Amino acid sequence: MELVLDTEERVRQVVVTALRLAMEPYDLPREEPLFGGGLSGDSLGALEIVFGLEREFGLDVGDDELRPELFDSVASLTVYVDAKLAARAGA
């Protein structure tokens, strides 16, 4: 049986990989600030997260969508991805 991960778990995996964090994805707190906090994300990390989300979910993230609040936390990224997936499903 294949393990199916929910959106938040997949977002966590993308963030841990993109920021090269020395932790398991499930250890990443959902509300932990990705930038300016203990995770030491930077602009290159933000781009890696975007590329990772595009690959993982088949999304197209537009330049106009790249707002700082998008990268607040795993929770904010998950809300964004869920909205994009819902919009695509409804189109």
Secondary structure, DSSP 8 states (H G I E B T S, - for coil): ------HHHHHHHHHHHHTT-SS-GGGS-TT--SSSSTT---HHHHHHHHHHHHHHH-----GGG--GGGGS-HHHHHHHHHHHHHHHHH-
